[in-house]
Protein backbone atom coordinates (compact mmCIF):
# COMPACT_ATOMS: atom_id res chain seq x y z
CA UNK A 1 0.00 0.00 0.00
CA UNK A 2 1.26 3.48 -0.85
CA UNK A 3 1.15 5.44 2.39
CA UNK A 4 0.64 9.19 2.36
CA UNK A 5 2.26 11.50 4.88
CA UNK A 6 2.46 15.21 5.62
CA UNK A 7 5.38 15.65 3.21
CA UNK A 8 3.27 14.15 0.41
CA UNK A 9 0.36 16.41 1.33
CA UNK A 10 2.63 19.45 1.22
CA UNK A 11 3.89 18.40 -2.22
CA UNK A 12 0.31 18.13 -3.50
CA UNK A 13 -0.67 21.43 -1.92
CA UNK A 14 2.24 23.25 -3.55
CA UNK A 15 1.24 22.24 -7.09
CA UNK A 16 -0.60 25.33 -8.31
CA UNK A 17 -1.06 27.41 -11.46
CA UNK A 18 -1.07 24.28 -13.62
CA UNK A 19 -3.82 22.18 -15.13
CA UNK A 20 -4.35 19.69 -12.32
CA UNK A 21 -6.70 16.73 -12.30
CA UNK A 22 -7.62 14.83 -9.13
CA UNK A 23 -9.48 11.52 -9.37
CA UNK A 24 -10.90 9.55 -6.45
CA UNK A 25 -12.53 6.13 -6.75
CA UNK A 26 -13.63 3.48 -4.25
CA UNK A 27 -11.79 0.19 -4.79
CA UNK A 28 -12.13 -3.42 -3.70
CA UNK A 29 -9.35 -5.47 -2.12
CA UNK A 30 -10.35 -8.76 -3.71
CA UNK A 31 -13.13 -10.97 -4.95
CA UNK A 32 -15.15 -10.88 -8.14
CA UNK A 33 -14.69 -7.13 -8.66
CA UNK A 34 -10.89 -7.48 -8.76
CA UNK A 35 -11.02 -10.50 -11.06
CA UNK A 36 -13.29 -8.59 -13.44
CA UNK A 37 -11.00 -5.52 -13.25
CA UNK A 38 -13.81 -3.22 -12.16
CA UNK A 39 -11.39 -0.86 -10.38
CA UNK A 40 -9.35 -0.49 -13.55
CA UNK A 41 -12.47 0.01 -15.69
CA UNK A 42 -13.72 2.68 -13.28
CA UNK A 43 -10.52 4.70 -13.56
CA UNK A 44 -10.46 4.30 -17.35
CA UNK A 45 -13.99 5.71 -17.56
CA UNK A 46 -13.21 8.65 -15.27
CA UNK A 47 -10.03 9.54 -17.15
CA UNK A 48 -11.96 9.51 -20.44
CA UNK A 49 -14.48 11.93 -18.93
CA UNK A 50 -11.64 14.02 -17.51
CA UNK A 51 -9.93 14.21 -20.90
CA UNK A 52 -13.15 15.41 -22.48
CA UNK A 53 -13.49 18.11 -19.82
CA UNK A 54 -9.92 19.24 -20.48
CA UNK A 55 -10.75 19.60 -24.18
CA UNK A 56 -13.72 21.81 -23.27
CA UNK A 57 -11.29 23.99 -21.33
CA UNK A 58 -9.26 24.43 -24.53
CA UNK A 59 -6.33 22.40 -23.21
CA UNK A 60 -4.20 21.23 -26.14
CA UNK A 61 -4.20 17.57 -27.16
CA UNK A 62 -0.46 17.48 -26.51
CA UNK A 63 -0.92 18.59 -22.90
CA UNK A 64 -3.77 16.16 -22.36
CA UNK A 65 -1.61 13.30 -23.61
CA UNK A 66 1.25 14.39 -21.34
CA UNK A 67 -1.04 14.51 -18.30
CA UNK A 68 -2.68 11.21 -19.21
CA UNK A 69 0.42 9.17 -20.10
CA UNK A 70 1.11 7.91 -16.54
CA UNK A 71 -2.60 7.18 -16.08
CA UNK A 72 -2.59 5.08 -19.26
CA UNK A 73 0.53 3.27 -18.02
CA UNK A 74 -1.18 2.58 -14.71
CA UNK A 75 -4.21 1.15 -16.50
CA UNK A 76 -1.89 -1.38 -18.17
CA UNK A 77 -0.13 -2.37 -14.92
CA UNK A 78 -1.82 -5.68 -14.06
CA UNK A 79 0.17 -6.12 -10.84
CA UNK A 80 -1.02 -2.77 -9.49
CA UNK A 81 -4.69 -3.67 -9.85
CA UNK A 82 -4.26 -6.90 -7.92
CA UNK A 83 -3.18 -5.01 -4.79
CA UNK A 84 -5.82 -2.44 -3.85
CA UNK A 85 -7.11 -0.98 -0.62
CA UNK A 86 -10.44 0.82 -0.04
CA UNK A 87 -9.77 3.88 -2.17
CA UNK A 88 -7.52 5.10 -4.97
CA UNK A 89 -6.43 8.74 -5.32
CA UNK A 90 -4.79 9.95 -8.55
CA UNK A 91 -3.11 13.34 -8.94
CA UNK A 92 -1.90 14.28 -12.43
CA UNK A 93 -0.58 17.49 -13.99
CA UNK A 94 2.05 18.50 -16.52
CA UNK A 95 5.27 16.89 -15.26
CA UNK A 96 3.60 15.55 -12.12
CA UNK A 97 1.93 12.26 -11.20
CA UNK A 98 1.20 10.59 -7.89
CA UNK A 99 -1.09 7.71 -6.92
CA UNK A 100 -2.14 6.50 -3.47
CA UNK A 101 -3.99 3.32 -2.54
CA UNK A 102 -5.47 4.20 0.82
CA UNK A 103 -7.74 2.74 3.54
CA UNK A 104 -10.37 5.44 2.95
CA UNK A 105 -13.75 4.77 1.37
CA UNK A 106 -13.72 7.56 -1.21
CA UNK A 107 -16.78 8.60 -3.12
CA UNK A 108 -16.22 8.78 -6.88
CA UNK A 109 -15.05 12.30 -7.71
CA UNK A 110 -13.09 14.12 -10.40
CA UNK A 111 -11.78 17.65 -9.88
CA UNK A 112 -10.10 19.77 -12.52
CA UNK A 113 -8.60 23.11 -11.56
CA UNK A 114 -5.23 24.85 -11.18
CA UNK A 115 -4.73 23.00 -7.88
CA UNK A 116 -5.13 19.47 -6.55
CA UNK A 117 -8.18 18.51 -4.51
CA UNK A 118 -7.05 17.26 -1.10
CA UNK A 119 -10.32 17.51 0.84
CA UNK A 120 -11.07 13.73 0.60
CA UNK A 121 -7.65 13.04 2.17
CA UNK A 122 -8.51 14.92 5.36
CA UNK A 123 -9.37 11.70 7.32
CA UNK A 124 -5.79 10.54 6.76
CA UNK A 125 -4.49 13.59 8.62
CA UNK A 126 -7.01 13.85 11.44
CA UNK A 127 -4.94 12.53 14.31
CA UNK A 128 -7.64 10.43 15.91
CA UNK A 129 -9.20 8.72 12.89
CA UNK A 130 -6.20 6.58 11.90
CA UNK A 131 -4.10 4.07 13.75
CA UNK A 132 -1.51 1.40 13.07
CA UNK A 133 -2.06 -2.17 14.26
CA UNK A 134 0.96 -4.37 14.92
CA UNK A 135 0.20 -8.11 14.99
CA UNK A 136 3.16 -9.34 16.99
CA UNK A 137 4.19 -12.96 17.41
CA UNK A 138 7.47 -14.75 17.89
CA UNK A 139 6.83 -16.52 14.58
CA UNK A 140 5.52 -13.56 12.58
CA UNK A 141 5.10 -9.79 12.54
CA UNK A 142 2.56 -7.90 10.43
CA UNK A 143 1.82 -4.17 10.36
CA UNK A 144 -1.58 -2.80 9.32
CA UNK A 145 -2.80 0.72 8.70
CA UNK A 146 -6.39 1.18 9.79
CA UNK A 147 -9.24 3.59 10.26
CA UNK A 148 -12.51 3.02 12.07
CA UNK A 149 -13.97 1.55 8.89
CA UNK A 150 -11.10 -0.14 7.07
CA UNK A 151 -7.76 -1.92 7.37
CA UNK A 152 -4.91 -2.76 5.00
CA UNK A 153 -1.51 -4.42 5.34
CA UNK A 154 1.67 -2.34 5.15
CA UNK A 155 4.66 -4.08 3.60
CA UNK A 156 7.45 -4.39 6.18
CA UNK A 157 9.16 -7.62 5.08
CA UNK A 158 12.37 -5.84 4.10
CA UNK A 159 12.40 -3.72 7.28
CA UNK A 160 11.82 -6.18 10.12
CA UNK A 161 12.76 -9.78 10.91
CA UNK A 162 9.76 -11.98 10.18
CA UNK A 163 10.37 -14.33 13.12
CA UNK A 164 12.55 -14.77 16.16
CA UNK A 165 14.98 -17.20 14.53
CA UNK A 166 16.09 -14.56 12.01
CA UNK A 167 17.31 -12.30 14.79
CA UNK A 168 18.74 -14.66 17.41
CA UNK A 169 19.74 -17.70 15.33
CA UNK A 170 18.04 -20.89 14.32
CA UNK A 171 19.43 -22.91 17.23
CA UNK A 172 17.11 -21.29 19.76
CA UNK A 173 14.53 -24.05 19.31
CA UNK A 174 17.09 -26.63 20.41
CA UNK A 175 17.96 -24.58 23.49
CA UNK A 176 14.32 -24.03 24.39
CA UNK A 177 12.58 -27.29 23.76
CA UNK A 178 9.28 -26.36 25.26
CA UNK A 179 7.71 -22.96 25.63
CA UNK A 180 4.19 -22.73 26.87
CA UNK A 181 1.97 -20.34 28.80
CA UNK A 182 -0.32 -21.04 31.67
CA UNK A 183 -2.88 -18.94 33.48
CA UNK A 184 -5.57 -16.62 32.14
CA UNK A 185 -4.49 -14.65 29.08
CA UNK A 186 -1.02 -16.23 29.13
CA UNK A 187 0.16 -13.86 31.88
CA UNK A 188 2.45 -16.44 33.49
CA UNK A 189 5.05 -18.11 31.35
CA UNK A 190 7.06 -21.24 32.12
CA UNK A 191 10.20 -22.10 30.12
CA UNK A 192 11.32 -25.72 29.92
CA UNK A 193 14.72 -26.46 28.44
CA UNK A 194 18.21 -27.76 29.06
CA UNK A 195 21.61 -26.24 29.63
CA UNK A 196 21.63 -22.53 28.78
CA UNK A 197 17.92 -22.42 28.02
CA UNK A 198 16.99 -20.23 31.00
CA UNK A 199 14.04 -17.90 31.32
CA UNK A 200 16.37 -14.89 31.44
CA UNK A 201 18.11 -15.91 28.23
CA UNK A 202 14.78 -16.45 26.53
CA UNK A 203 13.62 -12.98 27.51
CA UNK A 204 16.88 -11.48 26.23
CA UNK A 205 16.35 -13.20 22.88
CA UNK A 206 12.81 -11.82 22.66
CA UNK A 207 14.10 -8.36 23.57
CA UNK A 208 16.69 -8.59 20.79
CA UNK A 209 13.97 -9.61 18.32
CA UNK A 210 11.64 -6.80 19.42
CA UNK A 211 14.41 -4.19 19.19
CA UNK A 212 14.97 -5.19 15.58
CA UNK A 213 11.24 -4.87 14.89
CA UNK A 214 11.11 -1.45 16.57
CA UNK A 215 14.09 -0.26 14.52
CA UNK A 216 12.46 -1.42 11.28
CA UNK A 217 9.10 0.15 12.11
CA UNK A 218 10.78 3.48 12.80
CA UNK A 219 11.44 3.78 9.07
CA UNK A 220 7.67 3.99 8.55
CA UNK A 221 6.47 5.54 11.80
CA UNK A 222 9.10 8.16 12.69
CA UNK A 223 7.07 11.09 11.28
CA UNK A 224 3.67 9.77 12.35
CA UNK A 225 1.57 10.96 15.30
CA UNK A 226 -1.22 8.36 15.34
CA UNK A 227 -1.61 5.45 17.80
CA UNK A 228 0.26 2.20 17.34
CA UNK A 229 -1.95 -0.55 18.76
CA UNK A 230 -0.33 -3.93 19.45
CA UNK A 231 -2.11 -7.26 19.16
CA UNK A 232 -0.17 -9.94 21.00
CA UNK A 233 -0.28 -12.31 23.93
CA UNK A 234 -0.38 -10.53 27.27
CA UNK A 235 3.05 -11.66 28.49
CA UNK A 236 4.79 -10.30 25.36
CA UNK A 237 3.36 -6.79 25.49
CA UNK A 238 5.38 -5.56 28.53
CA UNK A 239 8.56 -6.82 26.83
CA UNK A 240 7.74 -4.92 23.63
CA UNK A 241 6.92 -1.78 25.64
CA UNK A 242 10.42 -1.92 27.16
CA UNK A 243 12.10 -1.56 23.76
CA UNK A 244 9.52 0.56 21.91
CA UNK A 245 10.72 4.02 20.82
CA UNK A 246 7.54 5.19 19.04
CA UNK A 247 6.02 8.01 21.07
CA UNK A 248 2.41 7.11 20.34
CA UNK A 249 2.32 3.46 21.41
CA UNK A 250 -1.20 2.73 22.70
CA UNK A 251 -0.97 1.61 26.30
CA UNK A 252 -3.60 -1.13 26.09
CA UNK A 253 -2.92 -4.39 24.28
CA UNK A 254 -5.34 -6.24 22.00
CA UNK A 255 -5.15 -9.57 23.88
CA UNK A 256 -4.77 -13.04 22.43
CA UNK A 257 -2.76 -14.69 19.69
CA UNK A 258 -3.11 -12.70 16.43
CA UNK A 259 -2.96 -15.91 14.40
CA UNK A 260 -6.27 -17.03 15.89
CA UNK A 261 -8.19 -14.78 13.48
CA UNK A 262 -7.87 -13.11 10.08
CA UNK A 263 -7.13 -9.45 9.29
CA UNK A 264 -10.74 -8.36 9.61
CA UNK A 265 -11.17 -10.20 12.89
CA UNK A 266 -8.04 -8.46 14.18
CA UNK A 267 -9.49 -5.12 13.09
CA UNK A 268 -12.71 -5.79 14.98
CA UNK A 269 -10.81 -6.75 18.14
CA UNK A 270 -8.53 -3.71 17.85
CA UNK A 271 -11.52 -1.37 17.55
CA UNK A 272 -12.94 -2.76 20.79
CA UNK A 273 -9.71 -1.64 22.45
CA UNK A 274 -9.05 1.71 20.75
CA UNK A 275 -12.47 2.98 19.61
CA UNK A 276 -13.26 4.99 22.77
CA UNK A 277 -10.17 7.08 22.03
CA UNK A 278 -10.40 7.32 18.23
CA UNK A 279 -12.59 10.40 17.97
CA UNK A 280 -11.71 12.07 21.24
CA UNK A 281 -10.20 15.19 19.66
CA UNK A 282 -13.13 15.68 17.29
CA UNK A 283 -15.69 15.24 20.07
CA UNK A 284 -13.80 17.60 22.37
CA UNK A 285 -13.56 20.27 19.64
CA UNK A 286 -17.24 19.93 18.73
CA UNK A 287 -18.21 20.26 22.38
CA UNK A 288 -16.03 23.36 22.72
CA UNK A 289 -17.60 24.88 19.59
CA UNK A 290 -21.11 24.30 20.96
CA UNK A 291 -20.13 25.90 24.28
CA UNK A 292 -18.70 28.98 22.55
CA UNK A 293 -21.04 29.29 19.55
CA UNK A 294 -22.29 32.79 18.80
CA UNK A 295 -19.21 34.29 20.46
CA UNK A 296 -16.02 35.72 18.98
CA UNK A 297 -14.40 32.31 19.48
CA UNK A 298 -16.35 30.62 16.67
CA UNK A 299 -17.19 31.32 13.04
CA UNK A 300 -19.94 30.11 10.70
CA UNK A 301 -19.61 32.58 7.83
CA UNK A 302 -17.22 31.73 5.00
CA UNK A 303 -16.46 35.43 4.51
CA UNK A 304 -15.23 35.59 8.11
CA UNK A 305 -13.54 32.19 8.33
CA UNK A 306 -11.26 32.44 5.28
CA UNK A 307 -9.53 35.68 6.38
CA UNK A 308 -9.17 34.17 9.86
CA UNK A 309 -7.48 31.13 8.30
CA UNK A 310 -5.06 33.37 6.40
CA UNK A 311 -4.18 35.08 9.68
CA UNK A 312 -3.56 31.73 11.40
CA UNK A 313 -6.47 32.14 13.81
CA UNK A 314 -8.33 28.87 13.12
CA UNK A 315 -7.71 26.01 15.53
CA UNK A 316 -10.32 23.60 14.11
CA UNK A 317 -12.25 23.57 10.84
CA UNK A 318 -15.45 21.57 10.35
CA UNK A 319 -16.52 20.94 6.73
CA UNK A 320 -19.64 19.24 5.41
CA UNK A 321 -18.31 16.08 3.82
CA UNK A 322 -20.65 15.90 0.80
CA UNK A 323 -21.01 19.57 -0.06
CA UNK A 324 -18.92 22.26 -1.71
CA UNK A 325 -18.56 26.01 -1.59
CA UNK A 326 -17.39 27.47 -4.92
CA UNK A 327 -15.77 30.84 -5.28
CA UNK A 328 -12.47 32.70 -4.98
CA UNK A 329 -10.44 34.25 -2.21
CA UNK A 330 -8.12 37.24 -2.65
CA UNK A 331 -5.17 37.03 -0.28
CA UNK A 332 -4.28 40.70 -0.83
CA UNK A 333 -7.55 42.28 0.31
CA UNK A 334 -9.08 39.23 2.07
CA UNK A 335 -12.14 39.44 -0.14
CA UNK A 336 -14.31 36.32 -0.51
CA UNK A 337 -16.46 35.80 -3.60
CA UNK A 338 -19.00 32.95 -3.51
CA UNK A 339 -20.62 31.36 -6.58
CA UNK A 340 -23.51 28.94 -6.97
CA UNK A 341 -21.53 26.42 -9.03
CA UNK A 342 -18.07 25.57 -10.29
CA UNK A 343 -16.76 27.55 -13.24
CA UNK A 344 -13.45 27.83 -15.06
CA UNK A 345 -12.62 30.90 -12.97
CA UNK A 346 -13.36 29.65 -9.45
CA UNK A 347 -12.41 26.73 -7.20
CA UNK A 348 -13.42 24.88 -4.03
CA UNK A 349 -13.17 27.22 -1.06
CA UNK A 350 -13.47 24.18 1.21
CA UNK A 351 -10.37 22.69 -0.42
CA UNK A 352 -8.47 25.96 -0.01
CA UNK A 353 -9.49 26.18 3.65
CA UNK A 354 -8.58 22.55 4.41
CA UNK A 355 -5.12 22.91 2.81
CA UNK A 356 -4.31 26.07 4.74
CA UNK A 357 -5.49 24.83 8.15
CA UNK A 358 -3.59 21.54 7.76
CA UNK A 359 -0.52 23.47 6.62
CA UNK A 360 -0.71 25.51 9.83
CA UNK A 361 -1.02 22.40 12.01
CA UNK A 362 -4.71 22.86 12.81
CA UNK A 363 -7.48 20.27 12.93
CA UNK A 364 -9.81 19.60 9.99
CA UNK A 365 -12.81 17.29 10.20
CA UNK A 366 -15.24 16.18 7.49
CA UNK A 367 -18.69 16.01 9.08
CA UNK A 368 -22.08 14.76 7.77
CA UNK A 369 -24.48 17.68 7.39
CA UNK A 370 -26.76 16.43 10.19
CA UNK A 371 -23.84 16.39 12.63
CA UNK A 372 -22.29 19.80 11.88
CA UNK A 373 -21.85 21.85 15.07
CA UNK A 374 -23.84 24.69 13.45
CA UNK A 375 -26.12 23.09 10.86
CA UNK A 376 -26.93 26.44 9.22
CA UNK A 377 -23.47 26.58 7.64
CA UNK A 378 -21.38 24.19 5.52
CA UNK A 379 -18.21 25.51 7.18
CA UNK A 380 -17.69 26.04 10.92
CA UNK A 381 -14.54 27.19 12.67
CA UNK A 382 -13.25 27.18 16.21
CA UNK A 383 -10.73 29.97 16.64
CA UNK A 384 -7.51 29.83 18.58
CA UNK A 385 -7.51 31.38 22.02
CA UNK A 386 -5.27 34.42 22.44
Protein Blocks (a to p, Z undefined) as FASTA:
>chain_A
ZZddfklmmmmmmmghiacddddddddfbdjklmnommmmmmmmmmmmmmmmmmmnopaf
klmmmmmmmmmmmmmmmklmmmccfbdcddddehiacddddfbdcdddddddfbdcfklm
mmmmgmklgccdddddfkbccdddddfkbccdddfklmpcfbfklmnopklmmmmmbccd
edehhlaccdddehjlcfklmmmmmmmmmmmmmmmmmmmmmmgcbdcdddddfklmmmmm
mmpcbfkbcfbdcedjfklpcfklmmmmmmmmmmmmmmmmmmmmmmmmmmmgoiakbcfb
fklmmmmmmnopafbdcddfkbcceddddfklopacddfbdcfkbccfklmmmmmmmmno
pacddddfklgfblmbcbdcddddZZ
